[in-house]
Amino acid sequence: VLLGDMDPAFLDLPPEVIQLSMRTHQKYFSVRDAKTGAFAPHFVVVANIEASDGGKAIAAGNARVLSARLEDARFFWDNDKKSGLDAMAPKLERLEFKKELGSMADKVERVAALARELAPSVGADPDLAERAAKLMKADLVSEMVNEFPELQGVRGSYYAKDAGEDPAVVAAIAEHYKPQSPNDAVPSAPVSVAVALADKLDTLVGFWAIDEKPTGSKDPFALRRAALGVVRMILDNTLRLPIRATADLAKFEASGSVVDIDDLAAFFADRLKQHLRDQGQRHDLIDAVF
């Protein structure tokens, strides 16, 4: 196990970029300063040989490779900052969300309208919710996210902050994909909740409209995860948000089909039951309530 040095000049890059460059491309461990918790200009690499010089040459060679990676990252970062999210957003027309449901730009317009509708129910400012939704997917066309897909949303929030957007908008862009797993944190800031709910509801209603629901263990579009995310956001934020009425706000026709809201509500009910069982609630009590 060897400790390598990184050029301190790269520490002005967002920490997520540094960490992903190390972990994904080079299989290094990033290093933090024990006193401040901030990233330190070092990395840890594991070598499969015992070097006669104690690993100095190996560490130096890996440092050169890392520098090249981080130089690329800086180039992407600087280019994206020059254009900004407002310039990126129109390019979402080129990205298909789903053939029957239009482009990613079409989805953004739907989510922006829905987030504005939902905002009062979750205590959010409608203008900020709409603004965040209009920018939430823009970083998908950025050079940085093309290089680091894991940074979608996170990168957009940095660009929004750099452009002077409202902090609530910045947070909502970063958090609108959450929760992405049963253990992932749930958005709690009102604008973030409005946008995250609208994004997931639009996806669910859209796929119900074209009758592409999960079957058995197959769920290629992670619709179960989206529904569970809605359930958890409502529960964890103690919201009063009737599912049928809320889903109906996102109701639209696609490919000549009309959404069966009752069937979608039953899908949410199944996610709620599973969530309660995972929390240790008794099956008979859950069934009795329903």
Contacts in CASP RR format, 6 or more apart in sequence:
PFRMAT RR
TARGET T0000
AUTHOR 0000-0000-0000
METHOD contacts of the structure
MODEL  1
VLLGDMDPAFLDLPPEVIQLSMRTHQKYFSVRDAKTGAFAPHFVVVANIE
ASDGGKAIAAGNARVLSARLEDARFFWDNDKKSGLDAMAPKLERLEFKKE
LGSMADKVERVAALARELAPSVGADPDLAERAAKLMKADLVSEMVNEFPE
LQGVRGSYYAKDAGEDPAVVAAIAEHYKPQSPNDAVPSAPVSVAVALADK
LDTLVGFWAIDEKPTGSKDPFALRRAALGVVRMILDNTLRLPIRATADLA
KFEASGSVVDIDDLAAFFADRLKQHLRDQGQRHDLIDAVF
1 44 0 8 1.000
1 45 0 8 1.000
1 46 0 8 1.000
1 47 0 8 1.000
2 44 0 8 1.000
2 45 0 8 1.000
2 46 0 8 1.000
2 47 0 8 1.000
2 54 0 8 1.000
2 55 0 8 1.000
2 58 0 8 1.000
2 59 0 8 1.000
2 62 0 8 1.000
3 31 0 8 1.000
3 42 0 8 1.000
3 43 0 8 1.000
3 44 0 8 1.000
3 59 0 8 1.000
4 42 0 8 1.000
4 43 0 8 1.000
4 44 0 8 1.000
4 45 0 8 1.000
4 59 0 8 1.000
4 60 0 8 1.000
4 62 0 8 1.000
4 63 0 8 1.000
5 41 0 8 1.000
5 42 0 8 1.000
5 59 0 8 1.000
5 63 0 8 1.000
6 41 0 8 1.000
6 42 0 8 1.000
6 43 0 8 1.000
6 63 0 8 1.000
6 66 0 8 1.000
6 67 0 8 1.000
6 70 0 8 1.000
7 41 0 8 1.000
7 67 0 8 1.000
7 70 0 8 1.000
8 41 0 8 1.000
10 18 0 8 1.000
10 41 0 8 1.000
10 67 0 8 1.000
10 70 0 8 1.000
10 74 0 8 1.000
11 18 0 8 1.000
11 38 0 8 1.000
11 39 0 8 1.000
11 41 0 8 1.000
13 70 0 8 1.000
13 73 0 8 1.000
13 74 0 8 1.000
13 77 0 8 1.000
14 77 0 8 1.000
14 154 0 8 1.000
14 155 0 8 1.000
14 158 0 8 1.000
15 39 0 8 1.000
16 151 0 8 1.000
16 154 0 8 1.000
17 70 0 8 1.000
17 73 0 8 1.000
17 77 0 8 1.000
17 144 0 8 1.000
17 148 0 8 1.000
17 151 0 8 1.000
18 30 0 8 1.000
18 39 0 8 1.000
18 70 0 8 1.000
18 73 0 8 1.000
19 30 0 8 1.000
19 39 0 8 1.000
20 148 0 8 1.000
20 150 0 8 1.000
20 151 0 8 1.000
21 66 0 8 1.000
21 69 0 8 1.000
21 70 0 8 1.000
21 73 0 8 1.000
22 28 0 8 1.000
22 29 0 8 1.000
22 30 0 8 1.000
22 43 0 8 1.000
22 66 0 8 1.000
23 29 0 8 1.000
23 30 0 8 1.000
24 148 0 8 1.000
24 150 0 8 1.000
25 69 0 8 1.000
26 43 0 8 1.000
26 45 0 8 1.000
26 62 0 8 1.000
26 65 0 8 1.000
26 66 0 8 1.000
26 69 0 8 1.000
27 45 0 8 1.000
27 46 0 8 1.000
28 43 0 8 1.000
28 44 0 8 1.000
28 45 0 8 1.000
28 62 0 8 1.000
28 66 0 8 1.000
29 43 0 8 1.000
29 44 0 8 1.000
29 45 0 8 1.000
30 39 0 8 1.000
30 43 0 8 1.000
31 39 0 8 1.000
31 40 0 8 1.000
31 42 0 8 1.000
31 43 0 8 1.000
31 44 0 8 1.000
32 38 0 8 1.000
32 39 0 8 1.000
32 40 0 8 1.000
33 39 0 8 1.000
33 40 0 8 1.000
43 62 0 8 1.000
43 63 0 8 1.000
43 66 0 8 1.000
45 58 0 8 1.000
45 59 0 8 1.000
45 62 0 8 1.000
47 55 0 8 1.000
47 58 0 8 1.000
49 58 0 8 1.000
51 57 0 8 1.000
51 58 0 8 1.000
72 147 0 8 1.000
73 144 0 8 1.000
73 147 0 8 1.000
73 148 0 8 1.000
75 143 0 8 1.000
76 142 0 8 1.000
76 143 0 8 1.000
76 144 0 8 1.000
76 146 0 8 1.000
76 147 0 8 1.000
77 144 0 8 1.000
79 143 0 8 1.000
80 88 0 8 1.000
80 139 0 8 1.000
80 142 0 8 1.000
80 143 0 8 1.000
80 144 0 8 1.000
80 155 0 8 1.000
80 159 0 8 1.000
81 159 0 8 1.000
81 162 0 8 1.000
84 138 0 8 1.000
84 159 0 8 1.000
84 162 0 8 1.000
84 163 0 8 1.000
85 135 0 8 1.000
85 138 0 8 1.000
85 139 0 8 1.000
85 156 0 8 1.000
85 159 0 8 1.000
85 160 0 8 1.000
85 163 0 8 1.000
86 135 0 8 1.000
86 138 0 8 1.000
86 163 0 8 1.000
88 138 0 8 1.000
88 139 0 8 1.000
88 141 0 8 1.000
88 142 0 8 1.000
88 159 0 8 1.000
89 105 0 8 1.000
89 108 0 8 1.000
89 134 0 8 1.000
89 135 0 8 1.000
89 137 0 8 1.000
89 138 0 8 1.000
90 105 0 8 1.000
91 141 0 8 1.000
92 103 0 8 1.000
92 104 0 8 1.000
92 105 0 8 1.000
92 108 0 8 1.000
92 137 0 8 1.000
92 138 0 8 1.000
92 140 0 8 1.000
92 141 0 8 1.000
93 103 0 8 1.000
93 104 0 8 1.000
93 105 0 8 1.000
94 103 0 8 1.000
94 141 0 8 1.000
95 103 0 8 1.000
95 104 0 8 1.000
95 105 0 8 1.000
95 140 0 8 1.000
95 141 0 8 1.000
96 102 0 8 1.000
96 103 0 8 1.000
96 104 0 8 1.000
97 103 0 8 1.000
97 104 0 8 1.000
97 106 0 8 1.000
97 107 0 8 1.000
98 206 0 8 1.000
98 207 0 8 1.000
98 210 0 8 1.000
98 221 0 8 1.000
100 210 0 8 1.000
100 254 0 8 1.000
100 255 0 8 1.000
101 107 0 8 1.000
101 206 0 8 1.000
101 207 0 8 1.000
101 209 0 8 1.000
101 210 0 8 1.000
101 254 0 8 1.000
104 137 0 8 1.000
104 140 0 8 1.000
107 137 0 8 1.000
107 202 0 8 1.000
107 203 0 8 1.000
108 133 0 8 1.000
108 134 0 8 1.000
108 136 0 8 1.000
108 137 0 8 1.000
109 134 0 8 1.000
110 202 0 8 1.000
110 250 0 8 1.000
110 252 0 8 1.000
111 133 0 8 1.000
111 136 0 8 1.000
111 195 0 8 1.000
111 198 0 8 1.000
111 199 0 8 1.000
111 202 0 8 1.000
112 130 0 8 1.000
112 133 0 8 1.000
112 134 0 8 1.000
112 198 0 8 1.000
113 130 0 8 1.000
114 133 0 8 1.000
114 198 0 8 1.000
114 201 0 8 1.000
114 202 0 8 1.000
114 249 0 8 1.000
114 250 0 8 1.000
115 129 0 8 1.000
115 130 0 8 1.000
115 132 0 8 1.000
115 133 0 8 1.000
115 194 0 8 1.000
115 195 0 8 1.000
115 197 0 8 1.000
115 198 0 8 1.000
116 126 0 8 1.000
116 127 0 8 1.000
116 129 0 8 1.000
116 130 0 8 1.000
116 133 0 8 1.000
117 249 0 8 1.000
118 124 0 8 1.000
118 129 0 8 1.000
118 194 0 8 1.000
118 197 0 8 1.000
118 198 0 8 1.000
118 246 0 8 1.000
118 249 0 8 1.000
119 125 0 8 1.000
119 126 0 8 1.000
119 128 0 8 1.000
119 129 0 8 1.000
119 130 0 8 1.000
119 190 0 8 1.000
119 191 0 8 1.000
119 194 0 8 1.000
120 126 0 8 1.000
121 239 0 8 1.000
121 240 0 8 1.000
121 241 0 8 1.000
121 246 0 8 1.000
122 190 0 8 1.000
122 193 0 8 1.000
122 194 0 8 1.000
122 197 0 8 1.000
122 237 0 8 1.000
122 239 0 8 1.000
122 241 0 8 1.000
123 190 0 8 1.000
123 194 0 8 1.000
124 168 0 8 1.000
124 190 0 8 1.000
124 191 0 8 1.000
124 193 0 8 1.000
124 194 0 8 1.000
125 168 0 8 1.000
125 190 0 8 1.000
125 191 0 8 1.000
128 166 0 8 1.000
128 168 0 8 1.000
128 169 0 8 1.000
128 172 0 8 1.000
128 191 0 8 1.000
129 172 0 8 1.000
129 191 0 8 1.000
129 194 0 8 1.000
129 195 0 8 1.000
129 198 0 8 1.000
131 165 0 8 1.000
131 166 0 8 1.000
131 169 0 8 1.000
132 168 0 8 1.000
132 169 0 8 1.000
132 172 0 8 1.000
132 173 0 8 1.000
132 176 0 8 1.000
132 191 0 8 1.000
132 192 0 8 1.000
132 195 0 8 1.000
133 172 0 8 1.000
133 176 0 8 1.000
133 195 0 8 1.000
133 198 0 8 1.000
133 199 0 8 1.000
135 156 0 8 1.000
135 160 0 8 1.000
135 165 0 8 1.000
135 169 0 8 1.000
135 173 0 8 1.000
136 153 0 8 1.000
136 172 0 8 1.000
136 173 0 8 1.000
136 176 0 8 1.000
136 195 0 8 1.000
136 199 0 8 1.000
138 156 0 8 1.000
138 159 0 8 1.000
139 145 0 8 1.000
139 151 0 8 1.000
139 152 0 8 1.000
139 153 0 8 1.000
139 155 0 8 1.000
139 156 0 8 1.000
139 159 0 8 1.000
139 173 0 8 1.000
140 152 0 8 1.000
142 155 0 8 1.000
142 156 0 8 1.000
142 159 0 8 1.000
144 151 0 8 1.000
144 155 0 8 1.000
145 151 0 8 1.000
145 152 0 8 1.000
145 153 0 8 1.000
145 155 0 8 1.000
148 155 0 8 1.000
152 177 0 8 1.000
153 173 0 8 1.000
153 174 0 8 1.000
153 176 0 8 1.000
153 177 0 8 1.000
154 174 0 8 1.000
156 173 0 8 1.000
156 174 0 8 1.000
157 170 0 8 1.000
157 171 0 8 1.000
157 173 0 8 1.000
157 174 0 8 1.000
160 169 0 8 1.000
160 170 0 8 1.000
160 173 0 8 1.000
161 167 0 8 1.000
161 170 0 8 1.000
168 189 0 8 1.000
168 190 0 8 1.000
168 191 0 8 1.000
168 192 0 8 1.000
169 191 0 8 1.000
171 189 0 8 1.000
171 191 0 8 1.000
171 192 0 8 1.000
172 187 0 8 1.000
172 189 0 8 1.000
172 191 0 8 1.000
172 192 0 8 1.000
172 194 0 8 1.000
172 195 0 8 1.000
172 196 0 8 1.000
173 195 0 8 1.000
175 187 0 8 1.000
175 189 0 8 1.000
175 192 0 8 1.000
175 195 0 8 1.000
175 196 0 8 1.000
176 187 0 8 1.000
176 192 0 8 1.000
176 195 0 8 1.000
176 196 0 8 1.000
176 199 0 8 1.000
177 196 0 8 1.000
177 199 0 8 1.000
178 184 0 8 1.000
178 185 0 8 1.000
178 186 0 8 1.000
178 187 0 8 1.000
178 196 0 8 1.000
179 185 0 8 1.000
179 186 0 8 1.000
179 187 0 8 1.000
179 228 0 8 1.000
179 229 0 8 1.000
179 232 0 8 1.000
179 233 0 8 1.000
180 225 0 8 1.000
181 225 0 8 1.000
182 228 0 8 1.000
182 278 0 8 1.000
186 229 0 8 1.000
186 232 0 8 1.000
186 233 0 8 1.000
186 236 0 8 1.000
186 237 0 8 1.000
187 193 0 8 1.000
187 196 0 8 1.000
187 233 0 8 1.000
188 236 0 8 1.000
188 237 0 8 1.000
193 233 0 8 1.000
193 237 0 8 1.000
193 239 0 8 1.000
196 229 0 8 1.000
196 233 0 8 1.000
197 230 0 8 1.000
197 233 0 8 1.000
197 241 0 8 1.000
197 246 0 8 1.000
198 250 0 8 1.000
200 226 0 8 1.000
200 227 0 8 1.000
200 229 0 8 1.000
200 230 0 8 1.000
201 230 0 8 1.000
201 246 0 8 1.000
201 247 0 8 1.000
201 249 0 8 1.000
201 250 0 8 1.000
202 250 0 8 1.000
203 221 0 8 1.000
203 223 0 8 1.000
203 226 0 8 1.000
204 223 0 8 1.000
204 226 0 8 1.000
204 227 0 8 1.000
204 230 0 8 1.000
204 247 0 8 1.000
204 250 0 8 1.000
204 264 0 8 1.000
204 267 0 8 1.000
205 247 0 8 1.000
205 250 0 8 1.000
205 251 0 8 1.000
205 252 0 8 1.000
205 259 0 8 1.000
205 264 0 8 1.000
206 250 0 8 1.000
206 252 0 8 1.000
206 254 0 8 1.000
206 259 0 8 1.000
207 213 0 8 1.000
207 221 0 8 1.000
207 223 0 8 1.000
208 259 0 8 1.000
208 260 0 8 1.000
208 263 0 8 1.000
208 264 0 8 1.000
209 252 0 8 1.000
209 253 0 8 1.000
209 254 0 8 1.000
209 255 0 8 1.000
209 257 0 8 1.000
209 258 0 8 1.000
209 259 0 8 1.000
210 254 0 8 1.000
210 255 0 8 1.000
210 257 0 8 1.000
211 257 0 8 1.000
212 221 0 8 1.000
213 223 0 8 1.000
213 267 0 8 1.000
214 223 0 8 1.000
214 224 0 8 1.000
219 225 0 8 1.000
223 267 0 8 1.000
224 271 0 8 1.000
227 267 0 8 1.000
227 268 0 8 1.000
227 271 0 8 1.000
228 271 0 8 1.000
228 274 0 8 1.000
228 275 0 8 1.000
229 271 0 8 1.000
230 243 0 8 1.000
230 268 0 8 1.000
230 271 0 8 1.000
231 268 0 8 1.000
231 271 0 8 1.000
231 272 0 8 1.000
231 275 0 8 1.000
232 275 0 8 1.000
233 239 0 8 1.000
234 241 0 8 1.000
235 275 0 8 1.000
243 265 0 8 1.000
243 268 0 8 1.000
244 261 0 8 1.000
244 262 0 8 1.000
244 265 0 8 1.000
247 259 0 8 1.000
247 261 0 8 1.000
247 264 0 8 1.000
247 265 0 8 1.000
247 268 0 8 1.000
248 261 0 8 1.000
251 258 0 8 1.000
251 259 0 8 1.000
251 261 0 8 1.000
252 259 0 8 1.000
253 259 0 8 1.000
269 290 0 8 1.000
273 286 0 8 1.000
273 290 0 8 1.000
276 286 0 8 1.000
277 283 0 8 1.000
277 286 0 8 1.000
END
